[in-house]
Amino acid sequence: MSKRALVVVDLQNEYLPSGKVPLEGIHDAIANATEVLAHFRKSGETLVHIRHELTADAPMFVPGSDGVNIVPEMKPEGNEPVVTKNYPNAFRDTDLKKILEENSVKEIVFIGAMSHMCIAASVRAAVDFGYSAVTVHDACATMDLEFNNTKVPVAQVHAANMAALEFAYGEVVSTDKLLAS
């Protein structure tokens, strides 16, 4: 088995019902994510927390606000690295790739938010960099979207993005399947 890492993407207060960008199913995703995180901590495998911030004048993810804080259930412990990003792709202008290289990581397991944005962008970038990717679909959350005056329900947004990732960017599994492997 290749050396793997867990990358926890943007499980931040801004996505809770009290935040500025509440996501459907965020509490269920966090519950599954905590199981995955506990598994990686117990196994001693590499893990990296990703935190999104925008500029001080942005309407959300404002530096220094409570919204940018990682949700309490997913708080980093000890020397677990936290990478702050300003773009959907967790690799863009960050030290994520360097951290993974320093730990000889070959496979990345992704959990977090949002399925259609930062998860999709980061998984695709990881594969472009030569990593194998596994996305834990029920440890991710997203929201309804709209395109050309057509509402796209959250279940379809999530399913379409997971289907696209599974089609060409790696495995997409449940929390139970990941923990059983």
C-alpha positions in Angstrom: 0.0 0.0 0.0 1.3 3.4 -0.9 1.8 6.0 1.8 -1.3 8.1 2.1 -2.5 11.3 3.6 -5.8 12.6 4.7 -6.6 16.2 3.4 -9.4 17.8 5.4 -10.7 20.6 3.1 -12.5 23.6 4.6 -14.6 22.2 7.4 -15.1 25.6 8.8 -17.7 27.5 10.7 -18.8 29.5 7.7 -20.5 26.3 6.3 -22.5 25.7 9.5 -26.2 26.8 9.6 -25.0 29.9 11.6 -22.4 30.7 8.9 -22.6 32.8 5.8 -22.6 29.8 3.4 -24.6 27.1 5.1 -24.4 23.7 3.4 -27.0 21.0 3.2 -25.9 17.9 5.2 -22.9 19.6 6.8 -23.6 18.0 10.2 -23.7 14.5 8.7 -20.6 15.2 6.6 -18.8 16.4 9.8 -19.9 13.3 11.7 -18.4 11.0 9.0 -15.3 13.3 8.7 -14.6 12.9 12.5 -14.6 9.1 12.1 -12.2 9.4 9.2 -10.0 11.8 11.1 -9.9 9.6 14.1 -8.9 6.6 12.0 -6.0 8.6 10.5 -4.9 9.8 13.8 -4.9 6.3 15.3 -3.0 4.9 12.3 -0.4 7.6 12.5 -0.9 8.4 8.8 -0.2 11.9 7.5 -3.0 14.4 7.7 -3.3 18.0 6.6 -6.0 20.5 7.5 -7.0 23.1 4.8 -8.5 26.4 5.8 -10.1 28.9 3.3 -9.7 32.7 3.7 -10.5 35.5 1.3 -9.6 39.2 1.5 -10.6 41.4 4.4 -13.3 43.0 2.3 -14.9 39.8 1.1 -18.5 38.9 2.2 -17.4 35.6 3.7 -14.3 33.7 4.9 -12.9 37.0 6.3 -9.5 36.7 8.0 -9.9 36.9 11.8 -13.6 36.1 11.7 -15.2 33.1 13.4 -16.3 31.9 10.0 -12.7 30.9 9.0 -12.2 28.8 12.1 -12.2 25.1 11.7 -15.3 23.4 13.2 -14.6 22.2 16.8 -15.0 18.5 15.9 -12.2 18.8 13.4 -9.8 21.0 15.3 -6.1 20.2 14.5 -4.2 18.5 17.3 -0.5 18.8 18.2 1.7 19.4 15.1 -1.0 18.6 12.5 -0.3 21.1 9.7 -2.9 23.7 8.8 -2.6 25.2 5.3 -4.4 28.4 4.5 -5.6 28.8 1.0 -7.2 31.6 -1.0 -8.5 29.7 -4.0 -10.7 26.6 -4.5 -7.6 24.4 -5.3 -5.8 23.6 -2.1 -2.5 23.3 -4.0 -2.6 26.7 -5.5 -0.1 29.1 -3.8 0.1 26.9 -0.7 2.6 24.5 0.9 0.3 21.5 0.5 2.4 19.8 -2.2 5.6 20.4 -0.2 4.1 18.8 3.0 2.9 15.8 1.0 6.3 15.4 -0.6 8.1 15.7 2.7 6.0 12.8 4.0 6.4 10.7 0.8 2.7 10.6 0.2 1.4 8.9 -3.0 -2.3 8.6 -2.2 -4.6 11.4 -0.8 -7.9 10.8 0.9 -10.1 13.9 0.6 -13.0 15.0 2.9 -14.7 18.3 3.4 -16.5 21.1 1.6 -17.7 22.1 -0.9 -18.1 19.0 -3.1 -18.6 21.1 -6.2 -15.9 23.6 -5.6 -12.9 23.0 -3.3 -13.1 19.2 -3.2 -13.5 18.9 -7.0 -10.7 21.4 -7.6 -8.3 19.9 -5.1 -8.9 16.3 -6.2 -8.3 17.2 -9.8 -5.1 19.1 -9.0 -3.9 16.2 -6.9 -4.3 13.8 -9.8 -2.7 16.3 -12.2 0.3 16.2 -9.8 0.5 12.4 -10.0 -1.2 11.5 -6.7 -3.8 8.7 -6.4 -7.0 10.2 -5.0 -9.9 8.8 -2.9 -12.9 11.0 -2.1 -15.1 10.0 0.8 -18.5 11.1 -0.6 -20.5 11.1 2.7 -17.8 13.1 4.5 -18.3 16.0 2.0 -21.1 18.5 1.7 -22.3 21.1 -0.8 -25.4 23.3 -1.6 -28.1 23.9 -4.2 -26.8 25.7 -7.2 -28.4 27.7 -10.0 -27.4 27.9 -13.7 -29.2 29.8 -16.4 -32.3 30.2 -14.1 -32.4 26.5 -13.4 -32.1 25.4 -9.8 -29.9 22.3 -9.3 -30.8 20.5 -6.1 -28.0 19.7 -3.7 -28.3 15.9 -4.2 -27.8 16.4 -7.9 -24.9 18.8 -7.4 -23.1 16.3 -5.1 -23.9 13.3 -7.2 -22.7 14.9 -10.4 -19.5 16.0 -8.9 -18.8 12.6 -7.3 -19.6 10.9 -10.6 -17.2 13.1 -12.4 -14.5 12.5 -9.9 -15.1 8.7 -10.0 -15.1 8.7 -13.8 -11.6 10.1 -14.2 -10.0 11.2 -11.0 -9.9 8.2 -8.6 -12.0 6.3 -6.2 -15.1 7.6 -4.5 -16.1 5.7 -1.4 -18.3 5.8 1.7 -16.9 6.4 5.2 -17.7 2.8 6.0 -15.9 1.4 3.0 -12.8 3.6 3.7 -12.7 2.5 7.3 -13.1 -1.2 6.4 -10.2 -1.2 4.0 
